[in-house]
């Protein structure tokens, strides 16, 4: 069983920045795709950014950047210029052929 643990959420003021981390219990290069999603209150879970095993990372939101540290089996999500509408639970996902794993999520609240 693969375990995924997100961390770094909290309360941030509008305009602030934050870095989220996702630690995976298995070599992240075993997965063809790692990604960050978020789920806003009352909304569906949406893809934010992804980083494939091979190829370039991609972010749907220009203020957010995904990166990885293969030595620590960790991916990060750097977020800047945070807005109240960024308030959500942020989830990490690891996907490979026949396998798909999620973490429990980390809550970010953007409020003054």
Secondary structure by P-SEA (a helix, b strand, c coil): cbbbbbcccccccccccbbbbbbbccccccccccbbbbbcccccccccccccccbbbbbccccbbbbbcccccbbbbbbcccccccbbbbbbbbbcccbbbbccbbbbbbcc
